[in-house]
C-alpha cells in the first residue's frame, strides 16, 4: 500500500516550457487535491477533484490545468511555465476528514 | 476569504520545555486538522478535531478545538528533539459537500537537545 505517490520528485524548467505532474493514490479516495507550498505562505490550493471526471478551481488556479480521467490519478499541468511557479507541489487525497499527502515535487523555473 | 493565522511563526526551545501553538480565525470551521511536516516530505496528519470544545491527546501532544470552532491550540509537554518540524493547522469550512481545506502559514519548531 503506497498511499499517495508523486512523479517526478525534482524538475527544472525554462520559462515557457510545459510539463505534467502526476499524482497517484491507491486508497480509493474520491477527493484529490493539488497544493503549492512557498516560504511563509503555507499550503495554497491550486485545483481539486471530488471524483473521476470532475475538477474545480482552488485558491490559486491561474497558469495550471488538471485532469482526473481515472479515480486513482490526478494530473497537474503547466502549459507555459513562469518563474513565479517555482515552488514545491504537493498532491493529497482525502477520506472524510483525513488528508494524506504525497512526498512533493520540487519545481524550479528559470 | 477565510484565513487561519498561526502563532508563533518560529519557536526554538530546549528539550524538556513545554510549548503551545495557536491557530486562530474569525471564521467557523466544520473541522480542524493539525499536521507535522519534516524537511523534504509531505505533511503528516496528527489529529482531526470536529466538535467545539473537543480535546484530544496524542502521547505528549494535546489538541483543543475552541468552543466556537474558530480556533485551536496544540500543546506539547516535555518537548523532545524528535518534535522538531513545521506544524500546520488546516480548517474545513462548514459548507455542505465541500472538502476544501484552508491551511495556516505554519509554526516552525526546533527543539534543542
Interface residues (C-beta under 8 A of the other chain):
Chain A: X4 X31 X33 X35 X40 X41 X42 X43 X44 X45 X48 X50 X58 X90 X92 X94 X97 X98 X99 X100 X101 X102 X103 X104
Chain B: X31 X33 X35 X40 X41 X42 X43 X44 X45 X48 X50 X88 X90 X92 X99 X100 X101 X102 X103 X104 X105 X106
